[in-house]
Amino acid sequence: MDLSNKIVVVTGGANGIGAAMCRRFAAAGAARVVVSDVDFSAAEKVANEIGGLAIACDVAVEQDVVRLVESTVAECGAIDVFCSNAGITVKGGLESSNEDWQRMWDVNVMSRMFAARAVVPHMLKQGSGYLVHTASGAGLLTEIGSASYSVTKHADVALAEWLSVCYGRQGIDVSCVCPLGVQTDFLDDDDPIHRYLHLHAITPEEVAESVIQGMKQKSFLILPHPQVAEFFSMKADDHDRWLRGMQRLRQKLTRAKKRDAA
Ligand SMILES: NC(=O)c1ccc[n+]([C@@H]2O[C@H](COP(=O)([O-])OP(=O)(O)OC[C@H]3O[C@@H](n4cnc5c(N)ncnc54)[C@H](O)[C@@H]3O)[C@@H](O)[C@H]2O)c1
């Protein structure tokens, strides 16, 4: 898709990957970029910088997402691209609380369903539209340090696939962005697993560039780290071998964590 003259909404647009996407979409000639975030004042800063429109929205709350879609259509006349980007992470495995699991589910998964439910009817009426989900490499592979992140990002990939299957023939394109480490507030330098992700971390601007290129080709999977394609194919070829490799990596990183703690 060519972004010129398009109306684009980005959730989680105030920081990190979302802010870089807003700037890149504006540079690509989008008619209007709606910078949406739960942090309204930070969203306003990005919107002011690019001549966009800031709209407050907590993506975990369906009424907020409906209001975001309705206000954008009322103000801008259409939505051509909706980027479900806002996401959170909580470290931990089985010990993570049910409240944390629920929050992860709401922000990382239900938010995307609320957005699709609100925006797809507009796109069907227009006869075209583009849904972009920022999932993660963890949605195709795994995130050793967070069970809830791995599960919710897999669910996001599954939802994006389902949307593509069901609406792809009705003019709605879907892309799923699956980076490994990206240099944003997400990565915690004190954690060995995050330090490992940092080794190959790229900038949010590199992710945004990859999104623009992927959207041009209408690729379902947008992989800013090309090695994800290789790892994903290794996993599909021999799941047991892939799991053994990940078990070895986890052992190595857990030992590093214990050394840090000592
Ligand atoms: N940074 C990474 O290493 C990395 C890697 C792969 C995927 N991702 C994914 O990229 C997306 C963006 O992450 P980022 O690294 O830019 O993080 P970030 O923390 O820099 O930015 C996330 C933005 O989302 C907003 N946000 C959080 N909860 C929200 C909510 N309930 N409603 C609306 N906005 C909310 C925050 O205010 C923030 O502005 C996430 O979905 C994340 O899972 C990040």
PDBQT file of the ligand as one rigid body, heavy atoms in Angstrom, charges set to zero:
ROOT
HETATM    1  N1  LIG A 301      10.689  -3.266  22.228  1.00  0.00    +0.000 N 
HETATM    2  C1  LIG A 301      10.758  -4.527  21.888  1.00  0.00    +0.000 C 
HETATM    3  O1  LIG A 301      11.798  -5.175  22.096  1.00  0.00    +0.000 OA
HETATM    4  C2  LIG A 301       9.604  -5.181  21.169  1.00  0.00    +0.000 A 
HETATM    5  C3  LIG A 301       9.862  -6.351  20.444  1.00  0.00    +0.000 A 
HETATM    6  C4  LIG A 301       8.817  -6.976  19.775  1.00  0.00    +0.000 A 
HETATM    7  C5  LIG A 301       7.546  -6.435  19.824  1.00  0.00    +0.000 A 
HETATM    8  N2  LIG A 301       7.312  -5.307  20.549  1.00  0.00    +0.000 N 
HETATM    9  C6  LIG A 301       5.928  -4.807  20.576  1.00  0.00    +0.000 C 
HETATM   10  O2  LIG A 301       5.915  -3.495  20.046  1.00  0.00    +0.000 OA
HETATM   11  C7  LIG A 301       4.782  -2.789  20.577  1.00  0.00    +0.000 C 
HETATM   12  C8  LIG A 301       5.242  -1.404  21.022  1.00  0.00    +0.000 C 
HETATM   13  O3  LIG A 301       6.191  -1.575  22.057  1.00  0.00    +0.000 OA
HETATM   14  P1  LIG A 301       7.413  -0.565  22.303  1.00  0.00    +0.000 P 
HETATM   15  O4  LIG A 301       8.636  -1.387  22.404  1.00  0.00    +0.000 OA
HETATM   16  O5  LIG A 301       7.356   0.554  21.366  1.00  0.00    +0.000 OA
HETATM   17  O6  LIG A 301       7.052  -0.127  23.788  1.00  0.00    +0.000 OA
HETATM   18  P2  LIG A 301       6.980   1.324  24.487  1.00  0.00    +0.000 P 
HETATM   19  O7  LIG A 301       6.760   0.996  25.923  1.00  0.00    +0.000 OA
HETATM   20  O8  LIG A 301       8.125   2.161  24.083  1.00  0.00    +0.000 OA
HETATM   21  O9  LIG A 301       5.640   1.948  23.867  1.00  0.00    +0.000 OA
HETATM   22  C9  LIG A 301       4.390   1.387  24.125  1.00  0.00    +0.000 C 
HETATM   23  C10 LIG A 301       3.337   2.502  24.093  1.00  0.00    +0.000 C 
HETATM   24  O10 LIG A 301       2.058   1.877  24.328  1.00  0.00    +0.000 OA
HETATM   25  C11 LIG A 301       1.347   2.670  25.267  1.00  0.00    +0.000 C 
HETATM   26  N3  LIG A 301       0.385   1.837  25.985  1.00  0.00    +0.000 N 
HETATM   27  C12 LIG A 301       0.623   0.888  26.931  1.00  0.00    +0.000 A 
HETATM   28  N4  LIG A 301      -0.541   0.382  27.367  1.00  0.00    +0.000 NA
HETATM   29  C13 LIG A 301      -1.525   0.999  26.679  1.00  0.00    +0.000 A 
HETATM   30  C14 LIG A 301      -2.926   0.898  26.690  1.00  0.00    +0.000 A 
HETATM   31  N5  LIG A 301      -3.578   0.069  27.529  1.00  0.00    +0.000 N 
HETATM   32  N6  LIG A 301      -3.642   1.677  25.836  1.00  0.00    +0.000 NA
HETATM   33  C15 LIG A 301      -3.006   2.542  24.999  1.00  0.00    +0.000 A 
HETATM   34  N7  LIG A 301      -1.675   2.699  24.958  1.00  0.00    +0.000 NA
HETATM   35  C16 LIG A 301      -0.946   1.920  25.792  1.00  0.00    +0.000 A 
HETATM   36  C17 LIG A 301       2.394   3.271  26.183  1.00  0.00    +0.000 C 
HETATM   37  O11 LIG A 301       1.911   4.442  26.851  1.00  0.00    +0.000 OA
HETATM   38  C18 LIG A 301       3.537   3.542  25.199  1.00  0.00    +0.000 C 
HETATM   39  O12 LIG A 301       3.414   4.844  24.651  1.00  0.00    +0.000 OA
HETATM   40  C19 LIG A 301       4.219  -3.665  21.686  1.00  0.00    +0.000 C 
HETATM   41  O13 LIG A 301       3.055  -4.316  21.223  1.00  0.00    +0.000 OA
HETATM   42  C20 LIG A 301       5.333  -4.661  21.954  1.00  0.00    +0.000 C 
HETATM   43  O14 LIG A 301       4.848  -5.884  22.450  1.00  0.00    +0.000 OA
HETATM   44  C21 LIG A 301       8.305  -4.665  21.219  1.00  0.00    +0.000 A 
ENDROOT
TORSDOF 0
